[in-house]
Amino acid sequence: MNGNHNSTTPPGDGARPGLLRPVSAGPVRLISEESVPGRRGVSLPASDVPEQPLEELLPAEELRDELHLPEVSELDVVRHFTRLSSLNFSVDTGFYPLGSCTMKYNPKLDENVAALPGFRQLHPLQPTETVQGALAVLYHLEQLLAAITGMAGVSSQPVAGAHGELTGILMARAYHAQAGRQRRKVLIPDSAHGTNPATAAMAGYRAVTVGHDRQTGELDLADFAAKLDDECAAIMMTVPNTLGLFERRIEDICRMAHDAGCLVYCDGANMNAMLGQVRPGDLGIDMIHLNLHKTFAVPHGGGGPGGGAICVAEPLLPFMPKPVVVQRDDERYDLEWDRPLSIGQIHGFYGNFNAALRSYTYILALGAEGLRAIGEHAVLNANYLKAKLQDHYKLYVDRTCMHEFVLDGRSLREHGARTLDLAKRLIDYAFHPPTVYFPLIVPEAIMIEPTETESKETLDAFAAAMIAIAREAAESPELLHEAPGIAPVRRLDEVRAARQPDLRWHMGADAPPA
């Protein structure tokens, strides 16, 4: 690009025209800059509330003479927020190579079903006889998830992946307590998801790290065996792990854990790689949570709403959170509260119903063959991208991956660039950056997950951008240092933003110095 940050055609190495789209470089204006004194965008009806002194309605310290609100027309407001919305990167406009627990595909069919009035207008406190359809959805979704994972029972009450984790470990604690066992620690591989140590601590356990084998990227069995004892309540595996690798000795791990009276918890956020290929319950795993907002296509932008359904083996059924959705002999659906060994209710209502509804629709639409194809294509796409990039970037572990893979960005350091520079430069190529600096066990980590939904053409275009950036790092590293160049917002001071966030809106004289 020869330093021309306004170029509309980043180099493409053979990618189809149009797939490397430039990002709009239009200025970002504040709504206050559109303000004109005396301009109004709304007409309010005359008040029918008897007039009262303001001091009787609000405390004096809350009253202000001037609000300093922008004075703009309705049309200006609509155009302002429409313009801002066009700056958002979304799954409907571009490719997300994030290695993450969030799905990058939300079928519109699922959205349409969730918007049906009969579902949308339900109230969580309605009597069960008036919500039989909703309870049927929950009951049959949980039956399907049990069949998919090979588990004996499922609760869709948890509303996020980490919430599902906590539910599972609380069940493990109740299971051990019922058997009269005192367990004080939970083993967590260093290749597991980052929420696992926090989950163990919140459940009252001490988190103990188990290392990984640098050659295979899998659990270090010797380290595991050395730390496995009668104090271990559970080991929290992530399968496939955060390196995108399947634990090929998972059955041995389960057997060793069970011999020590230890449960095996599986973080199932990466279940899309195993759908139709293997059932965790068949491997000896005792518990697994599923991110409905990943494997089963629930929108999860902005942090919610999600779903973290927890699936358990037979011995843990009595400890499941209540209420449990059941089907009575008369085929009526009900919420069963009489569960004396239950860990209790873990959400104010029965989970995020609209998330469960979307997942139920997704599973029914795909069927068994479609679910199997998800696993096949998730693995195929990841390995295709890995093969395209492995001659241009270093691999942390060079072996067949599952749904994602991790590049070692230390090769960029040889030219004075960093992984962060790569991520920012990708914005100039109209791609959302991948996950960077995680997992922590990989220096300068670049975690890439294409998911099962992306086309070969999109993967080729992304690979072309990555290859072009690798070449730029070697020939013109200053391009990476200055990136993004054509995005509406340039590189930010992320450390200051995290440590000194300014979350208030200011206008005029109240505005802080730039």
ROSEMAR-38592 format. One record per residue (C-alpha): y, x, z; chain; residue number from 1. Coordinates in steps of 0.05 Angstrom, whole numbers, plus 5000, padded with zeros to 4 digits. Each point is the difference from the previous one (the first is absolute). Example, Ala and Ser with C-alpha at 12.3 -4.5 7.8 and 13.67 -1.06 7.14 Angstrom:
<nodes>
4910, 5246, 5156, A, 1
5069, 5027, 4987, A, 2
</nodes>
This chain:
<nodes>
5000, 5000, 5000, A, 1
5044, 5063, 5001, A, 2
5038, 4975, 5061, A, 3
5024, 4936, 4965, A, 4
4987, 4951, 5056, A, 5
5023, 4941, 4957, A, 6
4947, 5010, 4948, A, 7
4965, 4935, 4983, A, 8
4936, 5033, 4976, A, 9
4966, 5046, 5050, A, 10
4946, 5044, 4968, A, 11
4934, 4964, 4993, A, 12
4943, 5045, 4974, A, 13
4974, 4946, 4954, A, 14
5013, 4939, 5043, A, 15
5014, 4935, 4964, A, 16
5075, 4987, 4988, A, 17
5030, 4954, 5050, A, 18
4954, 5016, 5058, A, 19
5046, 5052, 5028, A, 20
5060, 4955, 5011, A, 21
5067, 5028, 5024, A, 22
5028, 4974, 5065, A, 23
5067, 4965, 4994, A, 24
5057, 5045, 5021, A, 25
5051, 4946, 5011, A, 26
5046, 5007, 5061, A, 27
4980, 4964, 5063, A, 28
5059, 4959, 5024, A, 29
5008, 4969, 5069, A, 30
5013, 4926, 5004, A, 31
5064, 5017, 5039, A, 32
5026, 5035, 4937, A, 33
4997, 4934, 4964, A, 34
5043, 4967, 5053, A, 35
5066, 4966, 4980, A, 36
5044, 4970, 5055, A, 37
4998, 4924, 5000, A, 38
4940, 4994, 4954, A, 39
4946, 4951, 5022, A, 40
4929, 4990, 4978, A, 41
4983, 4937, 5039, A, 42
5030, 4933, 5018, A, 43
4979, 4972, 5067, A, 44
5002, 4926, 5017, A, 45
5047, 4976, 5053, A, 46
4972, 5012, 5070, A, 47
4973, 4939, 5036, A, 48
4995, 5037, 5066, A, 49
5054, 4982, 5051, A, 50
5049, 5057, 5008, A, 51
4993, 5042, 5062, A, 52
5035, 5063, 5023, A, 53
4960, 5059, 4974, A, 54
4999, 5029, 5070, A, 55
4955, 4942, 5021, A, 56
4951, 5014, 4944, A, 57
4996, 5076, 5002, A, 58
5014, 5053, 5052, A, 59
5069, 5029, 4992, A, 60
4973, 5070, 4987, A, 61
4963, 4974, 4940, A, 62
5062, 4971, 4966, A, 63
5036, 5040, 4946, A, 64
5064, 4986, 4963, A, 65
4977, 5036, 4937, A, 66
4930, 5003, 4971, A, 67
5015, 5046, 4942, A, 68
4951, 4963, 4955, A, 69
5003, 5011, 4924, A, 70
5039, 4946, 4963, A, 71
4962, 4989, 4936, A, 72
4980, 4944, 4953, A, 73
4931, 4971, 4997, A, 74
4988, 5030, 4931, A, 75
5020, 5069, 5026, A, 76
4950, 4993, 5058, A, 77
4944, 4979, 4953, A, 78
5014, 5057, 4952, A, 79
5005, 5051, 5057, A, 80
4933, 4984, 5030, A, 81
4966, 4991, 4933, A, 82
5026, 5069, 4981, A, 83
4974, 5029, 5065, A, 84
4932, 4967, 4989, A, 85
4994, 5034, 4932, A, 86
5004, 5067, 5035, A, 87
4938, 4987, 5041, A, 88
4936, 5031, 4976, A, 89
4945, 4948, 5001, A, 90
4927, 4992, 4979, A, 91
5024, 4952, 4946, A, 92
5043, 5055, 4968, A, 93
4963, 5065, 5010, A, 94
4942, 5042, 5022, A, 95
4989, 5017, 5074, A, 96
4957, 5063, 5006, A, 97
5005, 4996, 5076, A, 98
4939, 5021, 5038, A, 99
5005, 4946, 5052, A, 100
4970, 4939, 5033, A, 101
5043, 4952, 4958, A, 102
4975, 4966, 4937, A, 103
5040, 5009, 4937, A, 104
4978, 4936, 4965, A, 105
5016, 4928, 5020, A, 106
4971, 4949, 4951, A, 107
5047, 4942, 4987, A, 108
4941, 4952, 5006, A, 109
4995, 5018, 5074, A, 110
5074, 4988, 5009, A, 111
4995, 4932, 4967, A, 112
4943, 4978, 5045, A, 113
5036, 5024, 5062, A, 114
5061, 4959, 4978, A, 115
4962, 4934, 4994, A, 116
5035, 4949, 5045, A, 117
4935, 4982, 5036, A, 118
4996, 5072, 5026, A, 119
5073, 5019, 5002, A, 120
5022, 4942, 5043, A, 121
4947, 5007, 5055, A, 122
5021, 5011, 5072, A, 123
4959, 5046, 5044, A, 124
5000, 4950, 5058, A, 125
4971, 4942, 4960, A, 126
4936, 4969, 5027, A, 127
4938, 5031, 4968, A, 128
4979, 4933, 4969, A, 129
5064, 5002, 4957, A, 130
4989, 5072, 4974, A, 131
4927, 4998, 4979, A, 132
5017, 5031, 4932, A, 133
5035, 5059, 5032, A, 134
4943, 5011, 5050, A, 135
4951, 4996, 4942, A, 136
5038, 5056, 4965, A, 137
4998, 5044, 5062, A, 138
4927, 4986, 5014, A, 139
4976, 5014, 4929, A, 140
5044, 5061, 4992, A, 141
4969, 5030, 5063, A, 142
4931, 4984, 4974, A, 143
5016, 5035, 4934, A, 144
5029, 5061, 5036, A, 145
4937, 5004, 5043, A, 146
4957, 5000, 4938, A, 147
5043, 5052, 4965, A, 148
4998, 5048, 5060, A, 149
4929, 4986, 5023, A, 150
5025, 4979, 5069, A, 151
4979, 4943, 5045, A, 152
5067, 4969, 5014, A, 153
5074, 5004, 4981, A, 154
5066, 4980, 5031, A, 155
5060, 4994, 4955, A, 156
5046, 4993, 5059, A, 157
5029, 5071, 4999, A, 158
5064, 5003, 4959, A, 159
5001, 5073, 4978, A, 160
4954, 5059, 4991, A, 161
5021, 5033, 5065, A, 162
4994, 4933, 5035, A, 163
4928, 4995, 4974, A, 164
4987, 5070, 5027, A, 165
5026, 4982, 5069, A, 166
4958, 4937, 5000, A, 167
4938, 5039, 4983, A, 168
5011, 5054, 5053, A, 169
5015, 4946, 5053, A, 170
4934, 4969, 4981, A, 171
4966, 5067, 5009, A, 172
5031, 5007, 5069, A, 173
4975, 4930, 5019, A, 174
4931, 5016, 4972, A, 175
4993, 5063, 5043, A, 176
5029, 4966, 5061, A, 177
4950, 4942, 4994, A, 178
4944, 5052, 4999, A, 179
5029, 5035, 5061, A, 180
5018, 5064, 4962, A, 181
5062, 5040, 5016, A, 182
5026, 5031, 4936, A, 183
5065, 5039, 4998, A, 184
5010, 5029, 4931, A, 185
5000, 4982, 4926, A, 186
4983, 5053, 4947, A, 187
5047, 5000, 4939, A, 188
4989, 5045, 4939, A, 189
5062, 5038, 4978, A, 190
4989, 4968, 4931, A, 191
5007, 4929, 5029, A, 192
5060, 4955, 4994, A, 193
5059, 5016, 5043, A, 194
4999, 4934, 5038, A, 195
4932, 5015, 5031, A, 196
5024, 5045, 5058, A, 197
5054, 4949, 5019, A, 198
4948, 4945, 4999, A, 199
4953, 5038, 5046, A, 200
5057, 5015, 5049, A, 201
5024, 4928, 5001, A, 202
4929, 4979, 5018, A, 203
5000, 5048, 5059, A, 204
4960, 5056, 4970, A, 205
5013, 5074, 4990, A, 206
5000, 5019, 4927, A, 207
4959, 5063, 4984, A, 208
5008, 5031, 4931, A, 209
4939, 5021, 4959, A, 210
5012, 5050, 4945, A, 211
4979, 4998, 4927, A, 212
4959, 5047, 4956, A, 213
5050, 5037, 4957, A, 214
4950, 5007, 4942, A, 215
4978, 4927, 4996, A, 216
5058, 4963, 5031, A, 217
4952, 4961, 5044, A, 218
4989, 4996, 5075, A, 219
4980, 5066, 5033, A, 220
4932, 4980, 5028, A, 221
4997, 5059, 5047, A, 222
5067, 4984, 5030, A, 223
4979, 4926, 5005, A, 224
4936, 5017, 5035, A, 225
5036, 5046, 5049, A, 226
5049, 4945, 5021, A, 227
4951, 4941, 4999, A, 228
4977, 4983, 5071, A, 229
4991, 4942, 5048, A, 230
5076, 4994, 5008, A, 231
5010, 4979, 4928, A, 232
5013, 4926, 4989, A, 233
5006, 5005, 4924, A, 234
5014, 5044, 4941, A, 235
5053, 4973, 4953, A, 236
4980, 5020, 4930, A, 237
5041, 4987, 4937, A, 238
4953, 4990, 4942, A, 239
5018, 5023, 4948, A, 240
5044, 5048, 5040, A, 241
5073, 5017, 4988, A, 242
4980, 5054, 4951, A, 243
4969, 4946, 4957, A, 244
4930, 5025, 5014, A, 245
4937, 4962, 5020, A, 246
4965, 5024, 5063, A, 247
4932, 5014, 4970, A, 248
4969, 5010, 5068, A, 249
5026, 4935, 5030, A, 250
4930, 4976, 5016, A, 251
4987, 5064, 5040, A, 252
5066, 4992, 5035, A, 253
4983, 4928, 5019, A, 254
4931, 5020, 5026, A, 255
5029, 5057, 5042, A, 256
5053, 4954, 5029, A, 257
4950, 4945, 5017, A, 258
4954, 5049, 5034, A, 259
5058, 5016, 5047, A, 260
5016, 4926, 5012, A, 261
5063, 5008, 4958, A, 262
5024, 4947, 4951, A, 263
5022, 5016, 4929, A, 264
5066, 4969, 4978, A, 265
5019, 5003, 4927, A, 266
5071, 4996, 4976, A, 267
4988, 4958, 4938, A, 268
5069, 5006, 4970, A, 269
4967, 5036, 4941, A, 270
4946, 4948, 4989, A, 271
5022, 4987, 4928, A, 272
4963, 5064, 4982, A, 273
4934, 4973, 5028, A, 274
5001, 4927, 4978, A, 275
4934, 4981, 4969, A, 276
4975, 5072, 5008, A, 277
4982, 5005, 5074, A, 278
5005, 4956, 5061, A, 279
5024, 5036, 5063, A, 280
4953, 4959, 5044, A, 281
4941, 5027, 4962, A, 282
5021, 5071, 5017, A, 283
4998, 4988, 5075, A, 284
5074, 4987, 5011, A, 285
5014, 4952, 5059, A, 286
5070, 4977, 4984, A, 287
5047, 5003, 4940, A, 288
5068, 4969, 4989, A, 289
5022, 4981, 4930, A, 290
5072, 5003, 4976, A, 291
5007, 4934, 4964, A, 292
5066, 5027, 4976, A, 293
4964, 5056, 4964, A, 294
4929, 4985, 4977, A, 295
5012, 4926, 4993, A, 296
5068, 4997, 4966, A, 297
5047, 4972, 5051, A, 298
5073, 5020, 4988, A, 299
5022, 5049, 5053, A, 300
5068, 5025, 4978, A, 301
5050, 5012, 5056, A, 302
4947, 5004, 5052, A, 303
4969, 4931, 4999, A, 304
4970, 4952, 5005, A, 305
4932, 5033, 5002, A, 306
4929, 4987, 5022, A, 307
4952, 5044, 5038, A, 308
4935, 4960, 5004, A, 309
4950, 5031, 5048, A, 310
4926, 4999, 4981, A, 311
4947, 5016, 5053, A, 312
4925, 5010, 5009, A, 313
4956, 4952, 5039, A, 314
5007, 5033, 5070, A, 315
5076, 4992, 4998, A, 316
5003, 4926, 4981, A, 317
5009, 4975, 5071, A, 318
5064, 5041, 5008, A, 319
5036, 4976, 4938, A, 320
5071, 4974, 5011, A, 321
5006, 4925, 5012, A, 322
5005, 4949, 4973, A, 323
4944, 5008, 4950, A, 324
4998, 4956, 4938, A, 325
4934, 4963, 4999, A, 326
4966, 4945, 4961, A, 327
4969, 4945, 5042, A, 328
4935, 4963, 4985, A, 329
5039, 4943, 4971, A, 330
5031, 5049, 4950, A, 331
5067, 4995, 5036, A, 332
5039, 5065, 5010, A, 333
5027, 5017, 5068, A, 334
5031, 5055, 5042, A, 335
4952, 5021, 5055, A, 336
5033, 5023, 5064, A, 337
4941, 5002, 5048, A, 338
4984, 5074, 4992, A, 339
4992, 5030, 5070, A, 340
4991, 5073, 4977, A, 341
5056, 4997, 4949, A, 342
5057, 5051, 5004, A, 343
5046, 4940, 4994, A, 344
5052, 4978, 4950, A, 345
5033, 5058, 4963, A, 346
5051, 4960, 4960, A, 347
5044, 4941, 5016, A, 348
4966, 4958, 4947, A, 349
4938, 5012, 4958, A, 350
5025, 5060, 4960, A, 351
5042, 4998, 4937, A, 352
4970, 4939, 4967, A, 353
5036, 5010, 4934, A, 354
4973, 5071, 4996, A, 355
4929, 4975, 5011, A, 356
5012, 4946, 4948, A, 357
5021, 5050, 4947, A, 358
4939, 5044, 5015, A, 359
4953, 4940, 4997, A, 360
5028, 4981, 4932, A, 361
4994, 5072, 4975, A, 362
4927, 5006, 5021, A, 363
4980, 4933, 4969, A, 364
5036, 5016, 4935, A, 365
4964, 5067, 4993, A, 366
4930, 4983, 5024, A, 367
4947, 5052, 5014, A, 368
5005, 5035, 4933, A, 369
5076, 5004, 5005, A, 370
4997, 5030, 5069, A, 371
4950, 5051, 4976, A, 372
5046, 5018, 4943, A, 373
5057, 5013, 5050, A, 374
4960, 5055, 5033, A, 375
4980, 5030, 4933, A, 376
5070, 5001, 4971, A, 377
5033, 5025, 5064, A, 378
4956, 5061, 4998, A, 379
5004, 5009, 4925, A, 380
5076, 4997, 4998, A, 381
5008, 5050, 5057, A, 382
4952, 5050, 4970, A, 383
5032, 4992, 4932, A, 384
5069, 5018, 5028, A, 385
4970, 5057, 5041, A, 386
4969, 5030, 4937, A, 387
5066, 4995, 4963, A, 388
5039, 5036, 5055, A, 389
4952, 5051, 5029, A, 390
5019, 5054, 4950, A, 391
5074, 4993, 5020, A, 392
4995, 4990, 5075, A, 393
4953, 5027, 5053, A, 394
4948, 4954, 5030, A, 395
4989, 5003, 5074, A, 396
4926, 4984, 4991, A, 397
4971, 5004, 4930, A, 398
4947, 4947, 4996, A, 399
4991, 4930, 4974, A, 400
5047, 4954, 5037, A, 401
4998, 4926, 5015, A, 402
5063, 4957, 4994, A, 403
5052, 5055, 5011, A, 404
5006, 5076, 5000, A, 405
5045, 5051, 5033, A, 406
5036, 5057, 4965, A, 407
5022, 5062, 5037, A, 408
5074, 5008, 4983, A, 409
5004, 5072, 5023, A, 410
4996, 5020, 4927, A, 411
5071, 4974, 4993, A, 412
5023, 5050, 5053, A, 413
4985, 5057, 4954, A, 414
5060, 4978, 4959, A, 415
5045, 4982, 5059, A, 416
4986, 4925, 4998, A, 417
4968, 4953, 5050, A, 418
4959, 4936, 4999, A, 419
5063, 4961, 5019, A, 420
5034, 5027, 4937, A, 421
4943, 4975, 4958, A, 422
5005, 4931, 5031, A, 423
5074, 4996, 4987, A, 424
4993, 5025, 4929, A, 425
4949, 4946, 4985, A, 426
5054, 4948, 5012, A, 427
5036, 5028, 4939, A, 428
4937, 4985, 4960, A, 429
5002, 4927, 5025, A, 430
4939, 5008, 5043, A, 431
4995, 4985, 5074, A, 432
4981, 5064, 5036, A, 433
4930, 5007, 5029, A, 434
4988, 5008, 5074, A, 435
5022, 5070, 5021, A, 436
4987, 5042, 5062, A, 437
4940, 4958, 5020, A, 438
4945, 5011, 5019, A, 439
5028, 5052, 5048, A, 440
4940, 5045, 4991, A, 441
5024, 5018, 4930, A, 442
5063, 5043, 4995, A, 443
5050, 4970, 4950, A, 444
4952, 4942, 4989, A, 445
5006, 4955, 4939, A, 446
4956, 4939, 5008, A, 447
4990, 4959, 4936, A, 448
4965, 4933, 4995, A, 449
5004, 4963, 4933, A, 450
4957, 4941, 5024, A, 451
4953, 4962, 4955, A, 452
5054, 4959, 4965, A, 453
5037, 5051, 4958, A, 454
4988, 5011, 4926, A, 455
4982, 5066, 4967, A, 456
5068, 5001, 4966, A, 457
5037, 4996, 5066, A, 458
4957, 5055, 5030, A, 459
5012, 5043, 4939, A, 460
5075, 4990, 5006, A, 461
5000, 5017, 5074, A, 462
4957, 5062, 4988, A, 463
5048, 5022, 4945, A, 464
5059, 4994, 5048, A, 465
4963, 5040, 5054, A, 466
4982, 5054, 4949, A, 467
5071, 5003, 4975, A, 468
5026, 5009, 5071, A, 469
4950, 5056, 5013, A, 470
5028, 5035, 4938, A, 471
5071, 4988, 5023, A, 472
4984, 5029, 5069, A, 473
4979, 5064, 4965, A, 474
5056, 5003, 4949, A, 475
5060, 4964, 5031, A, 476
4987, 4986, 5074, A, 477
5073, 4981, 5010, A, 478
4984, 4935, 4964, A, 479
4953, 4981, 5057, A, 480
5049, 5023, 5053, A, 481
5055, 4954, 4973, A, 482
4956, 4940, 4987, A, 483
5005, 4942, 4995, A, 484
5055, 5006, 4948, A, 485
5003, 4932, 4967, A, 486
4982, 4955, 5058, A, 487
5055, 4955, 5029, A, 488
4994, 5038, 5066, A, 489
4993, 5075, 5002, A, 490
4960, 5040, 5050, A, 491
5012, 4978, 5071, A, 492
5000, 5038, 5065, A, 493
4935, 4969, 5024, A, 494
4998, 5038, 5066, A, 495
5069, 4975, 5019, A, 496
4983, 4929, 4977, A, 497
4939, 4999, 5045, A, 498
5035, 5030, 5060, A, 499
5069, 4968, 4994, A, 500
4990, 4934, 4964, A, 501
5062, 4958, 4988, A, 502
4973, 4929, 4999, A, 503
5067, 4963, 5004, A, 504
5043, 4974, 4943, A, 505
5071, 5025, 5001, A, 506
5061, 4980, 4960, A, 507
5071, 5025, 4996, A, 508
5028, 5034, 5061, A, 509
4934, 4991, 5038, A, 510
4961, 5042, 4949, A, 511
4974, 5068, 5025, A, 512
5024, 5063, 4964, A, 513
4960, 5016, 4937, A, 514
</nodes>
